[in-house]
Amino acid sequence: MKQVLVSCDYLHHYIKDPDLILLDASSLENKAGITSVFEGQTIKGARHFDLKNAFSDPEGKFPNTFPSTEQFEKECRLLGIKNSSKIIVFDNLGIYTSPRVWWMFKTMGHKNVFVLDGGLPEWIEKGYETTDHFSQVHIPGNFICDFHPEQIKHTDQIK
């Protein structure tokens, strides 16, 4: 698939695919003051992609600084992600943090990653099942990065 977005109907049809990893990239801490009416809800089977902590450089000067390949691999493996995984990312604002997560996976060399068109709001509007907790039981994955540093621009390059 060359597309970036997948529909809620597509996800609903393939949600039980054993190679599918569903990542909820909803921001639980939002400095912009943007809130979601869907706070505390997620799609059943989704795993929490903790952009703020697990997938950001803890030594970075700025929020959400891109993590090292070692950190990214470690956290992906904890989520049960493999190089063969098909990943669909969503968030509770529609499309807010999920495109960044898509880009991170692309930068780390993962090809089968998509954004859920409309995110959680669209999923709920369609009447599909939600839950109030993330999936916690995962067989550790074997994800290995194929880092593409040319996809990252640093502050000094932008200046």
C-alpha positions as CSV (number, residue, x, y, z in Angstrom):
1,M,0.0,0.0,0.0
2,K,1.4,3.4,-1.0
3,Q,-1.3,5.4,0.8
4,V,-0.9,7.1,4.1
5,L,-4.5,7.1,5.4
6,V,-6.7,4.1,6.0
7,S,-10.4,4.3,6.7
8,C,-12.2,3.3,9.8
9,D,-14.1,0.7,7.7
10,Y,-10.8,-0.8,6.6
11,L,-9.5,-1.0,10.2
12,H,-12.8,-2.5,11.4
13,H,-12.5,-5.2,8.7
14,Y,-8.9,-6.1,9.4
15,I,-8.7,-5.4,13.2
16,K,-8.1,-9.1,14.0
17,D,-5.2,-9.4,11.6
18,P,-2.5,-11.0,13.8
19,D,0.2,-8.8,12.1
20,L,-1.8,-5.6,12.8
21,I,-0.5,-3.3,15.6
22,L,-2.9,-0.5,16.6
23,L,-1.2,2.5,18.2
24,D,-3.1,5.2,20.1
25,A,-0.9,8.3,19.9
26,S,-3.3,10.5,21.8
27,S,-1.6,13.2,23.7
28,L,-2.5,12.8,27.4
29,E,-0.7,16.1,28.2
30,N,-1.4,19.0,25.9
31,K,0.3,22.4,26.4
32,A,-1.7,23.9,23.5
33,G,-4.9,23.6,25.6
34,I,-6.6,21.4,23.0
35,T,-8.8,18.9,24.6
36,S,-10.8,15.9,23.3
37,V,-14.3,15.0,24.2
38,F,-13.0,11.4,23.8
39,E,-10.5,11.6,26.7
40,G,-10.2,8.2,28.4
41,Q,-11.5,6.2,25.4
42,T,-9.5,4.2,22.9
43,I,-10.1,1.5,20.2
44,K,-10.2,-2.0,21.7
45,G,-6.8,-3.7,21.3
46,A,-4.9,-0.4,20.9
47,R,-1.5,0.0,22.5
48,H,-0.4,3.4,24.0
49,F,2.3,5.1,21.9
50,D,3.8,7.4,24.6
51,L,5.2,10.2,22.4
52,K,5.9,12.5,25.4
53,N,8.0,10.0,27.4
54,A,8.9,6.7,25.9
55,F,9.4,8.0,22.3
56,S,11.2,11.3,23.0
57,D,14.8,11.9,23.8
58,P,14.9,12.4,27.6
59,E,18.0,14.7,27.2
60,G,16.4,16.8,24.4
61,K,16.1,20.6,24.9
62,F,12.7,20.6,23.3
63,P,9.5,18.6,23.9
64,N,9.1,15.5,21.8
65,T,12.7,15.5,20.6
66,F,13.3,12.6,18.2
67,P,14.7,9.6,20.2
68,S,17.8,7.6,19.4
69,T,17.4,4.5,17.3
70,E,18.3,2.3,20.4
71,Q,15.5,3.9,22.4
72,F,13.0,3.7,19.5
73,E,13.8,0.0,19.0
74,K,13.6,-0.8,22.7
75,E,10.2,0.9,23.1
76,C,8.8,-0.6,19.9
77,R,9.8,-4.1,21.0
78,L,8.1,-3.5,24.4
79,L,4.9,-2.7,22.4
80,G,5.3,-6.0,20.5
81,I,6.3,-4.4,17.2
82,K,8.2,-6.4,14.6
83,N,9.5,-5.3,11.2
84,S,6.7,-7.4,9.7
85,S,4.0,-5.5,11.7
86,K,1.3,-3.5,9.9
87,I,0.9,-0.4,12.0
88,I,-2.2,1.9,12.1
89,V,-1.8,5.0,14.3
90,F,-4.6,7.2,15.5
91,D,-5.3,9.9,18.1
92,N,-8.3,11.2,20.0
93,L,-8.4,14.5,18.2
94,G,-8.9,13.1,14.7
95,I,-5.5,13.7,13.2
96,Y,-3.2,15.6,15.6
97,T,-0.3,13.5,16.9
98,S,-0.8,10.5,14.7
99,P,1.0,12.0,11.6
100,R,4.1,12.6,13.7
101,V,4.2,9.0,14.8
102,W,3.7,7.9,11.2
103,W,6.7,10.1,10.2
104,M,8.8,8.7,13.0
105,F,8.2,5.1,11.8
106,K,9.0,6.1,8.2
107,T,12.2,7.8,9.4
108,M,13.1,4.7,11.3
109,G,12.6,2.7,8.1
110,H,9.2,1.0,8.7
111,K,7.2,0.8,5.5
112,N,3.8,-0.6,6.7
113,V,2.6,2.3,8.8
114,F,-0.7,4.2,8.2
115,V,-2.8,6.9,9.9
116,L,-6.4,6.2,10.7
117,D,-8.4,8.8,8.7
118,G,-10.5,10.8,11.2
119,G,-8.9,9.0,14.1
120,L,-10.9,8.1,17.2
121,P,-13.7,10.7,16.6
122,E,-14.5,9.1,13.2
123,W,-14.2,5.5,14.7
124,I,-16.8,6.5,17.4
125,E,-19.0,8.3,14.9
126,K,-19.2,5.1,12.9
127,G,-20.3,3.2,16.0
128,Y,-17.3,0.9,16.3
129,E,-16.3,-0.5,19.7
130,T,-14.2,1.4,22.2
131,T,-12.8,0.7,25.6
132,D,-11.3,2.7,28.5
133,H,-8.0,0.9,28.7
134,F,-5.0,0.1,26.6
135,S,-4.0,-3.4,25.6
136,Q,-1.2,-4.3,28.0
137,V,-0.2,-7.9,27.1
138,H,2.3,-8.1,24.3
139,I,4.8,-10.7,23.2
140,P,8.0,-8.7,22.8
141,G,8.7,-7.7,19.2
142,N,12.0,-7.8,17.3
143,F,11.8,-4.4,15.6
144,I,15.1,-3.1,14.1
145,C,15.5,0.4,12.8
146,D,16.7,1.3,9.4
147,F,17.3,5.0,10.2
148,H,17.0,7.6,7.5
149,P,18.7,10.7,9.1
150,E,18.1,12.8,6.0
151,Q,14.4,13.0,7.1
152,I,15.3,15.0,10.2
153,K,16.2,18.7,10.2
154,H,17.9,20.2,13.2
155,T,17.4,23.8,14.5
156,D,20.8,25.0,13.1
157,Q,19.8,23.6,9.7
158,I,16.5,25.5,9.7
159,K,18.2,28.7,10.9
